[in-house]
Amino acid sequence: MKILKTKVQTESIAKNSRFIAQAFPCQSQDEAKKILKAQKEKYFDARHVVHAFVLGLNAEIFGASDDGEPSGTAGRPALDVLKGSNFTNILVTITRYFGGTLLGTGGLVKAYSGAVKSVLEEAEKNGAAEEFVRRKNFSFECSYQTHKNLERVLRNFSICDLREEFSDAVFISGKIAEEEFGNFLKEASNAAKGELRFRGE
């Protein structure tokens, strides 16, 4: 499975109608609702803001809306492209500014599915897509001296969202790939020589 690292946007024109396709990293249905609400507020003057999303480790959560377009001509085609793309944790919105010419059922399906294909291709091309890796959260507290011993361990592993807070002690947190978690825990514990209050999720 693949995920997005950052928002991606493309635009297309079909019979003078303007289609703005935007893909967002998205972790939950609540986040999808917030993004969609912001999009509708941003593009309040557009005729339609169609959306589709796919979430979950196995892309098992999904949804879509035609947002006023004829039933089955917008949200469903967009979702079909998403489901066939091997992406997850992604929301795509397609904003349409009507150009005065009706596209017909086939034209709408082609325009909306094409817009989603375009934004996903752009994500692949510009490096905004990456393989989905299951990660575990970790956090621990240690002394300043132990922190010096741990710096090498932290550099040797691919850690995401690393945070180091310095106060009376050093608080370190981040995310690491599940398959690396065991080795990371072992090396961190060895480097700390038993002086490490560790918690993983």
C-alpha positions in Angstrom: 0.0 0.0 0.0 1.0 3.6 -0.6 0.3 6.8 1.3 0.8 10.5 0.6 3.4 12.6 2.4 1.9 15.9 1.4 -1.0 17.5 -0.5 -1.0 17.3 -4.3 -3.0 19.3 -6.8 -3.7 19.2 -10.5 -6.2 20.9 -12.8 -8.0 20.0 -16.0 -10.6 21.4 -18.4 -13.5 19.6 -20.0 -15.8 21.6 -22.3 -14.9 24.8 -20.4 -15.6 23.3 -17.0 -12.6 23.5 -14.7 -11.8 20.6 -12.5 -9.4 21.1 -9.5 -8.3 17.7 -8.1 -6.6 17.8 -4.7 -5.3 14.8 -2.8 -4.6 15.0 1.0 -3.0 12.6 3.5 -5.8 11.6 5.8 -5.9 9.3 8.9 -9.5 9.1 9.9 -13.1 9.8 8.9 -13.2 12.8 11.3 -10.1 14.3 9.6 -11.8 13.7 6.2 -14.8 15.6 7.3 -12.7 18.5 8.5 -10.7 18.7 5.3 -13.9 18.5 3.2 -15.6 21.2 5.3 -12.6 23.5 4.7 -12.6 22.7 1.0 -16.3 23.6 0.6 -15.6 26.9 2.5 -12.6 27.7 0.3 -14.4 26.9 -2.9 -17.8 28.3 -1.9 -18.4 29.7 -5.4 -17.8 26.4 -7.2 -20.7 24.3 -8.5 -19.6 21.0 -6.9 -16.9 19.8 -4.5 -17.0 16.0 -5.0 -14.9 13.8 -2.8 -13.7 10.2 -2.2 -11.5 8.7 0.5 -9.9 5.4 1.4 -8.6 4.6 4.9 -7.1 1.8 6.9 -4.3 -0.7 6.9 -6.1 -2.7 4.2 -8.0 0.2 2.6 -11.1 -1.3 4.3 -12.8 2.1 5.1 -14.0 4.2 2.2 -16.6 6.6 1.1 -17.6 9.2 -1.6 -20.1 11.8 -2.5 -21.5 13.2 -5.9 -22.2 16.5 -4.2 -25.1 17.3 -6.5 -23.8 15.7 -9.7 -26.1 13.0 -11.2 -25.9 9.9 -9.1 -23.0 7.6 -9.9 -21.2 10.1 -12.2 -18.7 11.7 -9.8 -18.0 10.2 -6.4 -18.2 6.6 -7.4 -15.9 6.9 -10.4 -13.4 8.9 -8.2 -13.6 6.2 -5.5 -13.2 3.4 -8.1 -9.9 5.0 -9.2 -8.7 5.4 -5.6 -9.6 1.8 -4.7 -7.7 0.5 -7.8 -4.6 2.7 -7.1 -3.2 0.8 -4.0 -3.3 4.1 -2.0 -4.7 4.3 1.5 -5.2 7.0 4.1 -6.0 9.4 1.3 -8.8 11.9 0.6 -9.3 13.4 -2.9 -11.6 16.3 -3.6 -12.5 17.4 -7.1 -13.8 20.9 -7.3 -15.8 21.8 -10.5 -16.4 25.2 -11.8 -19.2 24.8 -14.4 -18.3 26.1 -17.9 -21.8 26.4 -19.3 -21.8 23.1 -21.3 -23.4 19.9 -20.0 -21.0 17.0 -20.2 -23.5 14.2 -20.0 -23.2 11.1 -17.9 -20.3 9.6 -19.8 -18.5 12.9 -19.9 -18.8 13.4 -16.2 -17.5 9.9 -15.3 -14.5 10.5 -17.6 -13.8 14.0 -16.2 -14.0 13.0 -12.5 -12.1 9.7 -12.9 -9.5 11.4 -15.1 -9.0 14.1 -12.5 -8.3 11.6 -9.8 -5.9 9.6 -12.1 -4.1 12.9 -12.8 -3.6 13.9 -9.2 -2.4 10.4 -8.2 0.1 10.3 -11.2 1.4 13.7 -10.0 1.9 12.4 -6.5 3.9 9.5 -7.9 5.9 11.8 -10.2 6.9 14.4 -7.7 7.8 12.1 -4.8 4.7 12.8 -2.7 3.9 9.1 -2.5 5.6 6.5 -0.4 5.1 2.9 0.7 2.9 2.6 3.8 4.9 1.3 6.8 3.2 0.2 10.0 4.9 2.0 12.8 4.9 1.8 16.6 5.0 4.8 18.9 7.7 4.9 21.6 8.7 7.3 24.3 11.3 7.2 27.1 12.9 9.4 29.7 16.6 9.4 30.6 19.4 11.4 32.1 21.6 13.8 30.1 24.5 11.5 30.2 22.4 8.5 29.0 21.1 10.7 26.1 24.7 11.1 24.8 25.0 7.4 24.7 21.7 7.1 22.9 22.4 9.6 20.1 24.2 7.0 18.0 21.3 4.6 18.3 18.8 7.3 17.3 20.8 8.0 14.2 21.1 4.4 13.2 17.3 3.8 12.9 14.7 5.4 10.6 12.7 7.3 13.2 9.7 9.5 12.2 8.4 12.5 14.2 11.4 12.4 16.6 11.1 14.8 19.5 13.6 15.5 22.2 12.6 17.6 25.2 15.2 18.8 27.7 14.3 19.7 31.3 15.3 17.9 34.5 15.8 14.9 32.4 15.5 14.2 28.6 12.2 13.0 27.2 12.4 11.3 23.7 9.5 10.2 21.6 8.9 9.1 18.0 7.6 6.4 15.7 9.6 3.5 14.3 8.7 0.7 11.9 7.2 -2.3 13.6 9.8 -4.7 12.2 12.7 -2.5 13.6 11.1 -2.0 17.0 12.6 -5.0 18.7 16.2 -4.3 17.7 15.7 -0.6 18.5 14.5 -1.4 22.0 17.4 -3.8 22.6 20.1 -1.3 21.3 18.6 1.6 23.2 18.5 -0.5 26.4 22.1 -1.6 26.0 23.3 1.9 25.3 21.5 3.2 28.4 23.0 0.4 30.5 19.7 -0.1 32.3 19.0 3.5 33.0 16.0 4.0 30.7 12.3 4.3 31.4 10.8 3.0 28.2 7.3 2.9 26.9 6.2 1.6 23.4 2.7 1.3 21.9 
